[in-house]
Amino acid sequence: MIARHGKPAARLVPLQGAAGAGQRLGVARGRFVVPDSIDLSAAEAAALFEGPPPAGG
């Protein structure tokens, strides 16, 4: 239930017979190969988002 100012405004219900429902996982299976070295630069990628690690710690 979605309310606006404390009064019901909308009710969420599942779609009946929704096309493709539940079929999202694995949608790109077989379209590309993930290299074994994918995690080698994880620290570098994290630094791009989080900044460099604190000095002395």
N, C-alpha and C positions, 0 to 999 in steps of 0.2 A: 504494500500500500504506500502510495506517495501522497503526502499531505501538504497542504498550503494553508498557513495560518491556522493550523490545528484541525482543518477540515479535509476529508478525503478528496483528492484531486484526480488520482489515477490508480488503477490496480494492474499490477504486472502479472501476466499469465503466459504460460508457454504457448508457442505457436503450434497449431495442429498441422502435422505433415510438413514441417519446414524442410526445404530441400537442402541437403548437405549437412544437416544437423549431426554433430558428433563425428564428423569426418575430417576435422582440421589437422589432427596430429599426423605427421608423416607426409604432408602434402608435397614436399620437395624431395622425398626419398628417391635416391638414384639419380638425381639431377646434377650433383656435384660430389666431390670427394673431400672430406675433412682431413688435412694432413696430420701426421703423428706429432708434428712440432707445434701444434696450435697453442699449447699452453706455455711455450718457451718465453713468450713476451708478455705474459699475464701481468707481471710486476710493472712493466713499462706502460702497459695500457691503463693499469690502475692509477699510476702516477699522473697520467694525463687527466683523469677525472678528479682525483683526490689531492693532487699536488705532490711535491717531493716529501719523503719521510722526514720527520723532525730530526734535527741535528743532535747527536749524542744519545740517541735513544734507540 
